[in-house]
Amino acid sequence: MTQENWLNTLRKNRVIAVIRTSKMELARQMAKAVAAGGIRIIEITWNTHQAAELITLLRSELPTCTIGTGTLLTLEELQKALKIGCQFVFTPHTNPVMIQTAKIAGVPIIPGALSPTEIVTAWQAGASGVKIYPISAVGGANYIKSLQGPLGEIPLIPTGGVTLENAKEFINAGAIAVGLSGKLFPEKLIIAEDWEAIAQQAQFIVKQLSENERVGSRE
């Protein structure tokens, strides 16, 4: 996937569902539920049980979705993720060697960073965007907004504090997309295996952000 295609995918969809669980089948149902609700970018974290097998399966079962992985800590993990066909990868940190490895493979890589120095370092190393985590610890949407002046050309994806209620605030502040994990998958719904309710949550956030996009295009 080219950088332009990746950024267009983010602009079109605006939300990434982040799935992490100790049971492969549970993760599979979570992915299918958010896909049914209209979310088209799904991250299966590498520390999810049987992540590689699940990602391969979901690429077949959800052909209209872009399926990738995250929480990659080492070059070895990245190489395994690339080998199984992950369509994008997230890391919680900035590692120039990992960034260049993914870039050579033609796979978008979004490293984690927080301070302006870290963000610029990741971007200049060749990142396809930068994951701002944990966003709740540094002021939320206001932090994203404050970065726009000096760093507005860098695609930012805040996670760790994004909710169904505040997601559009981050987009309004300048984020290209947001990552949603626990707030998209309330524990009580997971325990009840209420996939329809989770699909409705996904549908809600997709609608919120698409409406936000339409309003922005008229202004």
N, C-alpha and C positions, 0 to 999 in steps of 0.2 A: 504494500500500500504506500503510495507516495505521500509526502508531507501535505500536499494540497488536498488530496483525497481524505486524509485523516482529519484535517482541520474542517473540511466541509462536512464530514460525518458528525463531528462534534457540534458544529453550528446548527446543523439540521435537527439533532436529537437533544442536545443540552444536558442530558442526565445519563450517568453511568451507574448501573446497579452493581454493588460490590457484595459478593457472596463468600462467606467464610463459615464452614461448619465441619464437624467431625464425622459426618455421615454423607457418603456420596449420593445416595438416593434422595436424601433430604435436600441437598444442594441442587440436584437435578430438578426436583419439583419446584424449588424456589425460583430457579431460572425460567422454567416453563411458565410459572405464574406471572412473573413480571413481563415476560415476552407477550403473554396473552393480554396484558394491560397496555402494551404499546411501547415498552422500553426496548430499544434496539441495540444498546451497547451493554454488554454484560462481562464483568470481571469475576473470574473464579480465582480466589487467592491461592497461591501455590501451597500454602499450608492447610488447605482443605483436603479432607481424606480422598485419596485417589484422584487428585486434581488433574493429572495428565489424562487419565482415562475418561474423566468426566468432560474435559474440554473437547477431546476428540469426539465424544458422543454428541455433545451439544452442537458442535459445528455441523453435524449431520442432521440432527433433529430440528435445529432452529436456523435454517439457511438464510433467513432474512435478517438475522442478528449478526453483529460483530462481536466475536468472542475472544477474550484475551485473559491475561492473568496478572497478578500483582503480588506484592510482598516477596519479590525476588531479592535475595540477599547476596548471592554469590554469582560469579561468572558461570560456574558449573550449572547452577539452577537455570540461569538465562539460556544457556546453550540447549538444555533439555526442553525448555519452553519453546524455543525457536524450532527445534527439531519436530515437535508434534504439531506445529502449525498455528501457534497463537497469533492472533491478528493484531495484537498490541500488548505491551508489557508495562507494568508500573513497578517502580522500586521505591522503598521508603527513604532512600538516601541517594546521594549523587556519586557515581563511580564512573569516571571518564572512560575506562576500558569497556565497561558494560554498555555505555552509551554508544561507543563506536562499533562494538560488536553487533548491536541491534541495527544500527544505521546501515552497516555494510550488508546486513541481511534484508534490508528494506522493510523492517518492522518498526512501527512507531514505538518509541520508548519515552516514558514520562517519569522522570526521577522525582523524588521528594526533596523539598527544600522549604525554608521558612523565612530567613532573613533576606534582604535585598542582595547581599553578597552571595549567598548560597544560590538564589534564583538566577542571578546573572552567570554565575559559574556553571550551573547546569545547562543553561541556554547556550552559552558560548562553547560548551563541550559537544554540542550537537543534539541536544534533547529535542523531542518533538512537541514539547510543552512541559510545564512544570506543575507537579502536584504540591499544593500548599497545605501542609498538614503539621500539626492539628490546628485548623483554622480557628476553632473556638478559644484557643489559648492566646490569640493575638488580636482579638477585637472583631472577629467575624467579618461581615461584609464591609465594614468600614476600613478594614485593613486592605482588602482587595481594592477598594476605591482609592485608597491613599497611594497604592503602587502604580496606578494608571499613568500618572504624570511622567515619571522617569522610566517606567518599564511597560508601557502600554502595548508595545509590539510583541511582548512575550505571552503566549497562550497560557493562562493560569486555570488550574482545576482544583478548587478548594474541596477538602474532605475533612472529616473529623469534627463535626459540629453542624453539618448541613442537615436540615429537617424538611419535611413536606411543607411546612409553613414558611420557612425563610429562604427556600431555594431560589426563588425568583429575585430576592434581594441581592444575591450573589451575582446573578446574571446582569441585573441592572447596574451593579457596581463595576462590571467589566470582565467577570469570569467568562471564559468561553464555554464552560460546562461545569457541572458539579458531580461529586461522587456521593452516593447514598448507600449506607449499609444498614446498621441497626434500625434506624428510623423507618426504613422501608419494610423491614421484617420484624414487627413487634413479636416479642417472645410468646405472648399468649396466642397469637395467630399461628405461629410455627408449631407450638405444642398441640393446638387443635387441628393442625394440618388444614387450615381454612385457606386454601389456595385461591378461592374466588375473592375473598376479602383482600388478599395481598395483590391480586390482579387489579382490584378496584383502587387500591392505594397507588399502584403504578399508573393506572389510567388518570388518576387525579393529578399527579405531578406532571405527567406528559401534557395534560390539558392546561395546567397552570403555566407551564413554560412556553407552550405554543401560543397561548393567548397573549402572554407577555411579549412574544416575538412579533405578533401581529400589531400590537399596540405600538411597539417600538418602530415598526416600519412605517407607521402613519405619521409619526412625529417629525 
